[in-house]
Amino acid sequence: MTGVLVTGGTGKTGSALVRLLRDQGVPVRVASRTPAAGDPDAVRFDWSDPTTHQAALRGTDRVFIVPPVNSVEQLPLVRPFLAEARRLGIRRVVLLGSAIPLPGTPEMAAHVRDEPGGIVLRASGFMQNFLPPHPTGERIRRHGEIRTSTGTSRIGWIDARDIAAAASALLADPDAEPGHRSDYLLTGPKAFGYQEAAEIITAHARKPVHVAQITTGELAAEYRAAGMPAEFAAALAAVEVGIEAGEQDQVSTAVLDLTGRPPRTFTEFVTEHAAKWADGGHS
């Protein structure tokens, strides 16, 4: 088929992108490790198994890449996929990157920019991280607490659905000109810190939340306890060093520029998801 392959198609951003594209009548192939039995366009896909790459790509002409999760060595897994995409004549590759990437991922972003039609979306922190089952959201639900090493530094938090909308604008029409840009910083409408996030959740979800400052080592230990591999947990915790230094205190207009509407505010997000923090855990 001529259409879009969405890797990570059952995840937060991928599933929202699939819905948006299908609503526009765009053929979509949904790639995941465990494809849905009821979806004829779902296909098994595993970054660590290159034999699944060709079948997922064949017949498509655009690709959305969600990099391998829980891994700091992403490029060796993605490089064979990019080579196969190039061989099959893929016209546009859109990568879900990060405003503060993990070690090794800047090199992968550079590889994607070098691909035909390669575009990198550098997304700021996901608002969805405040929801269970993410460790931050789970701790809010169970303990009414956010633990961080970022101090008062601010982040341009963005709803994953706005990332999906931006990606959809770049992928829906294979002939659309993306403005000759190969890189977009995606943020919400405002940068704010964890203390303001706690106050908004307290006020609009009626869930009292406080912020506790901890070290990056303590944060890495909590990520490991939540089931993350040790190396990835350490790398993810180290991201907070860049945040504390102010590297994510930035806001862009890219979502508005690409979609024609502003990104959601955190207050809107919290109001919509208030029930997710309802009591039910144990302290």
N, C-alpha and C positions, 0 to 999 in steps of 0.2 A: 504494500500500500504506500501511497504518498501521504505522509503525515508525520506526527511527532512521537518519538520514543521518549518516555519519561522514566528515567531511572529513579529509584527510591519512590516509586509511584504510589506507595501506600503510606508514606510518611506525611508529616505535617504540611510541608510545602508541596510535595509531589501530588498528594491527593487533592489539594485545593487547585493546583494547576490542571490536573486531569479534568476536574469538574468544569473549570472555566473554558478550557479548549473544547470539550464536548458540547457545552452549551452554545458554542459558536459554530458547531457542525464540523469541527476539525477532527479527522481520524487520529486516534491516540492509541499507542501501544503502551500498556502499563507493565513496567519491569520491576520485579521484586523476587526475593528468595522463595517466597511462598505465594505464587499467583492465585488469585481468587478463582475458584472453580466455576463460578457463574458468569465470569467475564470472558467472552470469546477473544478479546484483545489483550488479555493478561498473559504474560510470558515469564518463565523462570529466568532469573538473571542473578549471577553471583560474580562480584568483582574478582574474587580469587579463582574463578573457573573460566578461563578464556574461551572454552568451548561453548559457553552460553552467549557470548558476545555477538557472533555473526547472526544467529537466529533472531536475536532481539533487534538488531540493526536492519536486517535485510528488508527492503521495501519501504523504509522510512527515508526522509530527507532532512529532518531536523531532530536535534537531540537536546534534552535537558539532563545535565549531569548533577546528581547529588553524590558527592564523594563518599568513599567507604567510611562508615561510622566506626568509632572506637579504635581508630588507627592513626598513628603519627607517620606512617610510611605509606602515604596515599599514592604518590606518583608511580611507583613500580607497578601498582595494581591498575592504574588508570591508563598508563602509557600504551599497553597492547590494545585497549579498547579504542583509543584515539587513532592508532594506526589502522585498525580495521574500519573505523568510520571514514577515514580518509580514502582508503582503498575502495570503499563502496560508494563514494561520491556524496557523502553527507554535506549539505549546503550550509547549515548553521548549527553551531554547537554553543549552548549557553550553560555556563558553569555556575552553580551556587557556591560562591566563595564566601569569605568572611572579611569584615573590616579589619579585624586583628586576627590573622590566620595562625594556625598551629605551626610549629616548626616543620619545614619542608613543603608546606602548601603554597608559598609564593612561587616556587619553581613550577608547580603544577599550573597555577594561574597563567604563568608566562607561556607554558606549552599550549594552553587552550587559546590564548590570544593569537598564537601563531597558526592555529588551524583555520581553514577556509570558513569565513563567517563566524569566527570564534569571538565570544563575548563573555566577560566575567561580571557577575553581579556580586559586589562586595557588601554583603548584608551585615548590618549591625546586630546587636543582641536581640534574640527572639523574645517577644512578650510571652510566648507560650512556655518559656522556661519558668515562669512564675506559677504554672499549673502543674498538678500531679499528672503523670508519674515522674516528671523531671525531679531530680533530688531537691532543687530549690523549692519547687511547688509543693512537693510532698512534705518538706519541713514546715512550710507555711501552714499547710492543712493540719498537720499533726501537732505542731508546737507553737504556731503563731510567731515564727521566728525566721529571719533571713540572716544567714551567716556569710560574711564576705571579708575580703582583705583590701577592698578598694577605697576605704575611707569615704570621703565626700565627693569623689569623682563621679562624673556623669557619663551616661551612655545614650546614644540615639535609638532607644528601643523601638523595634518594628514588629508589627503583626505579620506572621508567616503568610497570611492570606494576601497581604499587600506585596510581599515578595513574589508570590504566585501570580498576582495581577501584572506585575512588571514583566515577569518572564513570559506571560501569555501575550503581552503586547509585542514581544520580540519574536515569538514562535508561531503565532496563529497564521500569519500570512507569509509564505515562503518568499514572496517577491517584495515584501516591505523593506524599505531602507531603514536601518537602525540609526541613521544620523551619522554614519561613519565613525561611530564610537565603539570601542572594544572593552570599555570598562565603565561600570556604573556603581557609585556608592549609594546603597539603599538604607534609609533611616526612616524613623517615624517623624512626626512633626516637631518634636521637642526632645532635647537631651535632658535627662534627670538621673539622680542617683538612687541608691537603694532606700535611703531614708524617705524620699518623696514617694517612691513606689509603695513603701509600707504604709505611709499616711493615706494614700489613695485607696489601697485595699481595705484599710481600717474603716475609712469613711463610706466607701461605696459597696463593699461586700459585707459590712458589719462583722468583719473578722479582725479582731485586734492583732496587730503585727508589730514586732519590734525588730531592730537591727542589732546584731552582735558582730563586733569586729574580731576576726581570727587571723591566723597566719596562713600563707599559701600552703605550708606543709600540713596544717590541720585540715584545710579544705581538700587537699589531695587525698588525705586519709578518708574523709567522708565520701568522696567520689568512689574510692576503692570499696568502701563498705557497701555502697549502692550497687556494686557489681561491675564497675568499669575496670578494664585492664590497668595494671599499675602504671605503665609508661604513658598511656593515654590520660589517666587521671592526673598525673603530674604535669603533663603538657597543658591540660585544660585549666588546672589551677594556676599555672604560670601565666595564662592569658590575663589574669587579674592584675599582674604587675604592670602590663601595658595600660590597662584601664586606669589603675591608680595614678599612672603618669599622665593621664589626660588624653591618651591616644584615641579614645572613642567619644570624646566630647565634641561631636560634630553632627551637623544636620544638613541634609541635601534636599533638593527638590525633585530628585529623579523619579520617585513614584508618581508625583503629579505630572511631570514632563512626559512620562511614558503612557500613563493611563488616563490622564485628563481629570483625575480626582485626587484630593489630598489623602495621605495615609491616615489610618485610624489613630485616635488618641489613646493613651493608656487608660484614661477614665472610661472611655467607651468600651474598651476591651474588658476592664474589670467589671463593669456593670453587666456586660453580656455573660460573663463567666462566673458570676458571684457564687453560684451553687457549687462550683468545683471545690471551694474551700470550706464547705460546710463541715461541721464537726462530725466525727465518725472515726477519726484516728485515736490513738492513745498518746498521752503525754509522758 
